[in-house]
């Protein structure tokens, strides 16, 4: 991937982060592969956003005074927005104004070698993100069985130090991290939904490995009660907001980047 160094636009009272690749260039073969992965997620009805080429930070840009993007990216200042196709108008709470996003694939069409991320709230998804403590697919199946988590679509992350996986469920709930003692080991991870995003299938992990589909089954309904009880027992914070199991989808507001871990 190209190394992208942040550039600040000065000359105004505020400093706005500008992606260095403001000049369009011909997409590389890798960029086209990543674009195809992003398109596949759009075809599944998911909302996506491009990430910085060197990490998991949402790309950010400035906007013109009329609210239109200064450059191609689906973001503005310290917030990000997502799209599932054409540009859409979103409200930026921190700035009390509206802005238009660019279309969903604009970053890749401008030649940026970005991983795509799924905006989980907008996409009406919850992901159980297993970071460590699981060593194989068989162990993952046993863990789900012991925790009464239903089998669902699973994307294996490119993590090499452990058997990382993203379990996709349909419907939203609260987000939180967890540490669970299981069979003499500590299983660590997060339940991600509201105010969270995950790298898409087809993306490239910092290890150089791809995020690949492990279980090719449709996402099942989010087991809100089961996951809420799991977090009650194993949350790293031990403080949870009231459960809202309505499964309502994203209302169109952008979310502050500072809210992400």
C-alpha positions as CSV (number, residue, x, y, z in Angstrom):
1,X,0.0,0.0,0.0
2,X,1.1,3.6,-0.5
3,X,2.3,5.5,2.5
4,X,0.0,8.4,3.0
5,X,1.3,11.3,5.2
6,X,-1.3,13.6,6.7
7,X,-1.3,17.2,5.4
8,X,-2.9,20.1,7.2
9,X,-4.6,22.9,5.3
10,X,-3.7,26.2,6.9
11,X,-4.7,29.8,6.3
12,X,-8.0,29.6,8.2
13,X,-8.9,29.7,11.8
14,X,-9.2,26.0,11.9
15,X,-6.8,23.3,10.5
16,X,-8.6,20.7,8.5
17,X,-6.9,17.3,7.7
18,X,-6.6,16.9,4.0
19,X,-5.8,13.5,2.5
20,X,-2.5,13.8,0.6
21,X,-4.0,12.1,-2.5
22,X,-6.2,15.0,-3.5
23,X,-5.0,14.6,-7.1
24,X,-6.7,11.8,-8.9
25,X,-4.5,9.0,-10.3
26,X,-5.1,5.9,-12.2
27,X,-6.1,3.1,-9.8
28,X,-3.4,0.4,-9.3
29,X,-4.2,-3.3,-9.6
30,X,-4.4,-3.5,-5.8
31,X,-6.7,-0.5,-5.7
32,X,-9.0,-2.2,-8.2
33,X,-9.1,-5.4,-6.0
34,X,-10.0,-3.3,-2.9
35,X,-12.6,-1.5,-5.0
36,X,-14.2,-4.8,-6.0
37,X,-14.4,-5.8,-2.3
38,X,-16.0,-2.5,-1.5
39,X,-18.5,-3.0,-4.3
40,X,-19.4,-6.5,-3.1
41,X,-20.3,-5.1,0.3
42,X,-22.5,-2.5,-1.4
43,X,-24.2,-5.2,-3.3
44,X,-25.0,-6.8,0.1
45,X,-26.8,-3.6,1.1
46,X,-24.1,-2.5,3.6
47,X,-22.9,1.1,4.2
48,X,-19.2,1.5,3.8
49,X,-16.5,4.1,4.3
50,X,-12.8,4.2,3.2
51,X,-10.0,3.9,5.7
52,X,-6.6,5.5,5.7
53,X,-4.2,3.4,3.6
54,X,-1.9,2.7,6.5
55,X,-4.3,2.1,9.4
56,X,-7.9,1.7,10.5
57,X,-8.6,5.5,10.8
58,X,-11.5,6.8,8.6
59,X,-10.1,9.2,6.0
60,X,-11.1,12.8,6.6
61,X,-11.4,15.9,4.5
62,X,-12.4,19.6,4.6
63,X,-15.6,20.9,3.0
64,X,-16.5,24.0,1.1
65,X,-18.7,26.7,2.8
66,X,-21.8,25.3,1.1
67,X,-21.2,21.9,2.8
68,X,-20.0,20.0,-0.2
69,X,-16.8,17.9,0.2
70,X,-13.5,19.7,-0.5
71,X,-12.3,16.5,-2.0
72,X,-13.6,13.0,-2.6
73,X,-13.9,11.5,0.8
74,X,-17.0,10.5,2.9
75,X,-15.9,12.4,5.9
76,X,-15.4,15.9,7.4
77,X,-13.0,17.0,10.1
78,X,-13.2,14.7,13.1
79,X,-16.3,12.9,12.1
80,X,-17.0,10.3,9.4
81,X,-20.0,9.4,7.4
82,X,-20.8,6.4,5.2
83,X,-22.6,5.7,2.0
84,X,-24.2,2.7,0.3
85,X,-24.3,4.3,-3.2
86,X,-25.1,7.8,-4.3
87,X,-24.2,10.9,-2.3
88,X,-26.5,11.6,0.7
89,X,-27.1,14.5,3.0
90,X,-26.1,14.0,6.6
91,X,-26.3,16.1,9.8
92,X,-23.0,16.8,11.7
93,X,-24.1,17.2,15.3
94,X,-20.7,18.6,16.5
95,X,-20.9,21.4,14.0
96,X,-24.7,21.8,13.9
97,X,-24.9,21.7,10.1
98,X,-25.7,19.5,7.2
99,X,-23.2,18.2,4.5
100,X,-23.3,16.0,1.4
101,X,-21.2,12.9,1.3
102,X,-19.5,11.7,-1.9
103,X,-20.6,8.5,-3.6
104,X,-19.5,5.3,-1.9
105,X,-16.7,4.3,-4.2
106,X,-15.2,7.7,-4.8
107,X,-12.0,7.0,-2.9
108,X,-11.1,4.0,-4.9
109,X,-12.0,5.6,-8.2
110,X,-9.5,8.3,-7.3
111,X,-6.8,5.7,-6.9
112,X,-6.6,5.4,-3.1
113,X,-5.6,2.0,-1.9
114,X,-8.0,1.9,1.0
115,X,-9.6,-0.9,2.9
116,X,-13.3,-0.5,3.1
117,X,-15.1,-0.6,6.5
118,X,-18.7,-1.5,7.3
119,X,-20.6,1.2,9.3
120,X,-22.4,-1.2,11.5
121,X,-25.2,1.1,12.8
122,X,-26.1,2.3,9.3
123,X,-25.9,-1.3,8.0
124,X,-28.1,-2.6,10.9
125,X,-25.4,-5.1,11.9
126,X,-23.7,-6.3,15.1
127,X,-20.3,-8.0,15.0
128,X,-18.8,-10.2,17.6
129,X,-15.1,-9.4,17.1
130,X,-12.8,-12.2,18.5
131,X,-9.3,-10.8,19.0
132,X,-7.5,-13.5,21.0
133,X,-7.9,-16.7,22.9
134,X,-9.3,-18.8,20.1
135,X,-6.7,-20.8,18.2
136,X,-8.7,-22.6,15.4
137,X,-12.1,-22.8,13.6
138,X,-13.0,-25.8,15.7
139,X,-12.3,-23.9,18.9
140,X,-14.5,-21.0,17.6
141,X,-17.4,-23.4,17.0
142,X,-17.0,-24.8,20.6
143,X,-16.8,-21.3,22.1
144,X,-20.0,-20.3,20.3
145,X,-21.8,-23.4,21.5
146,X,-20.7,-22.9,25.1
147,X,-21.8,-19.3,25.0
148,X,-25.1,-20.1,23.2
149,X,-24.2,-17.8,20.3
150,X,-25.9,-18.9,17.1
151,X,-23.7,-19.7,14.1
152,X,-23.8,-16.9,11.5
153,X,-21.6,-15.4,8.7
154,X,-18.0,-15.3,9.9
155,X,-15.1,-13.3,8.4
156,X,-11.7,-14.3,9.4
157,X,-9.4,-11.4,10.0
158,X,-5.8,-11.3,8.8
159,X,-4.6,-11.6,12.4
160,X,-1.7,-14.2,12.6
161,X,-1.0,-14.3,16.4
162,X,-4.4,-15.8,17.0
163,X,-7.6,-17.0,15.2
164,X,-9.4,-13.7,14.8
165,X,-12.9,-13.6,13.5
166,X,-15.9,-11.3,12.8
167,X,-19.3,-12.8,13.4
168,X,-22.0,-10.8,11.6
169,X,-25.5,-10.6,13.0
170,X,-28.5,-8.6,11.7
171,X,-29.8,-6.0,14.1
172,X,-28.1,-3.4,16.4
173,X,-27.4,-3.3,20.1
174,X,-25.0,-1.6,22.5
175,X,-21.3,-2.0,21.9
176,X,-18.6,-3.0,24.5
177,X,-15.4,-5.0,24.9
178,X,-15.1,-8.2,26.8
179,X,-12.7,-10.6,28.5
180,X,-14.0,-14.1,29.1
181,X,-12.3,-17.0,30.9
182,X,-13.0,-20.1,28.8
183,X,-11.4,-23.5,29.2
184,X,-8.4,-22.2,31.0
185,X,-7.8,-19.3,28.5
186,X,-8.9,-15.7,28.2
187,X,-10.9,-14.9,25.1
188,X,-10.8,-11.2,24.4
189,X,-12.7,-9.1,21.9
190,X,-15.6,-6.7,21.3
191,X,-19.2,-6.7,20.5
192,X,-19.5,-3.9,17.9
193,X,-22.6,-2.3,16.7
194,X,-23.7,1.3,17.6
195,X,-21.0,3.8,16.9
196,X,-18.6,1.1,15.6
197,X,-17.2,-0.1,12.3
198,X,-15.1,-3.1,11.2
199,X,-12.8,-3.7,8.2
200,X,-14.6,-5.3,5.4
201,X,-14.1,-8.8,3.9
202,X,-11.5,-8.5,1.2
203,X,-9.5,-5.9,3.2
204,X,-5.8,-6.3,4.0
205,X,-4.7,-6.7,7.7
206,X,-1.4,-5.1,8.8
207,X,0.0,-8.6,8.8
208,X,-0.4,-8.6,5.0
209,X,-3.1,-11.2,5.1
210,X,-6.6,-10.7,3.7
211,X,-9.9,-10.6,5.6
212,X,-11.6,-13.7,4.1
213,X,-15.0,-15.3,4.5
214,X,-14.9,-18.4,6.7
215,X,-18.6,-19.3,7.0
216,X,-20.6,-18.5,3.9
217,X,-24.1,-18.3,5.5
218,X,-26.4,-15.4,5.8
219,X,-26.2,-13.3,8.9
220,X,-28.8,-14.4,11.5
221,X,-30.8,-12.1,13.8
222,X,-28.7,-10.5,16.6
223,X,-29.3,-12.5,19.8
224,X,-29.6,-9.3,21.8
225,X,-30.6,-10.9,25.1
226,X,-27.8,-13.5,24.9
227,X,-25.2,-11.0,24.0
228,X,-26.4,-8.5,26.7
229,X,-26.1,-11.1,29.4
230,X,-22.7,-12.1,28.1
231,X,-21.6,-8.5,28.4
232,X,-23.1,-8.3,31.9
233,X,-20.8,-11.1,32.9
234,X,-17.7,-10.4,30.9
235,X,-17.7,-6.7,29.9
236,X,-14.4,-4.9,30.6
237,X,-16.4,-1.8,31.7
238,X,-19.1,-3.5,33.7
239,X,-21.5,-0.6,33.0
240,X,-24.0,-1.1,30.2
241,X,-26.8,1.2,28.9
242,X,-30.4,0.0,28.8
243,X,-31.0,-2.6,26.1
244,X,-32.8,-1.5,23.0
245,X,-33.7,-4.6,20.9
246,X,-35.8,-2.8,18.3
247,X,-33.2,-3.3,15.6
248,X,-33.8,0.1,14.1
249,X,-31.3,1.2,11.5
250,X,-29.1,4.3,11.3
251,X,-30.9,7.6,11.3
252,X,-28.3,9.3,9.0
253,X,-26.3,11.3,11.5
254,X,-22.5,11.2,11.3
255,X,-20.5,9.9,14.3
256,X,-17.5,11.5,16.0
257,X,-14.3,9.7,15.3
258,X,-13.3,10.2,19.0
259,X,-16.1,7.8,19.9
260,X,-14.2,4.9,18.4
261,X,-11.6,2.8,20.3
